[in-house]
Structures are given as C-alpha cells and as structure tokens.
Amino acid sequence: MLSVKSGLFWLITLSLACLILFFTVPNDLIAFNRTLIAQGEGWRIITGNLAHTNLWHLLLNLAGLLVLYALFCDYLQGWALPLLLTVLSLAVGLGLWYGYPHTQWYMGLSGMLHGLFVWGAIQDIRHRRHSGWLMLLGIAIKLGLDHYSGGDGPAAMLIGAKVHIGSHLVGAGAGLVLGLLTLLVSGWRDRR
C-alpha cells in the first residue's frame, strides 16, 4: 500500500491531478496568462505548470516525470517530491513573470522537469555518483541546442506550440540553486 510518505504516492497524485485537470478544466482557467495574473489571478503562476496544450503534451511531460522519478527516487521519498515540485513550480512561474515579460502565456511541466533533472544530478554528485556530472553536461548541451533551435524542434510539432525555452532555463536555474542549497545544508550537517 502506498503511504503519503512515499515518493511514488506523490508521483501518482500529481499525474492524476494533471490528467483530471486536462479532462475537466479548460486551460483558459489555469494557464499562465500574464494579463489575467496582472488582474489578480495569481494562482496561474503555479497552475500554468499543470495545464497542457494537448494530450501528447501532457503524456510527454508525465513520461518525463516518471523517468526522472525512476532516476532519482532515492532522493524523492517522503515530502521531498511534492515540496521540490511546488518550489520549482513557483520558481518557474515567478521566473517567467519577472524574467520574461514578453511571455503572455505558458503551459506545461517542462520547466519544473528541467529543474528536477538538475537538482537530481546534483544529488548524484553529492552521493559520489559520477553520472551526475555527465547529466549536468547533457542538460547544458540540451539547453544550448534548445536556444539554437529557437523552440521549433520536433517537440514543438508534437505539443502544438513553440517550446518555451525560457521556462527550461528558469527551471534548470532553480534546480541548480536548490541543489546547491542542499549541498550547503548537508555539508553543514556533516560538520556538526
């Protein structure tokens, strides 16, 4: 039986929430929409991460979440996964709001997923798994290629919208900051 303390419980809960939202709530009510946020609908800063352009977009994001959970499940037990995803979601929404004023709308988990990937790679490094360094190199190359393509790669065709590269950069940056904070806190604990 899955307990609330299980990372798998939170993975399934988030996946079901995204699926339920997709099939029951119009994107117009939850997507990141700059005009409506400015008019007081601040929840969109977070819920924009849960909205998706189409079913392929949702399934692609949920598959990415599942893969990342499989890679980093050792670090995502208890409240770690929901807490981390909430902070990353807030960071992506606020990062788009303040850092990308030209962004009028945004939907999807991909910014959060980039953050989770970077955070997990740093946890691997912290636990002396050298694959973490390769993952960081890989995400840096991927972000560079995203920037070069301008968000018009094969994924854009699949999701029916241009890939928002800024959300990937903001998410990866937030994951880097959270990962480094984890390193600092664990180093401080080890010295005590």
Beta strands, then each sheet from edge to edge (+ up, - down):
strand 1: 32-33
strand 2: 105-106
sheet 1: 1+ 2-
end
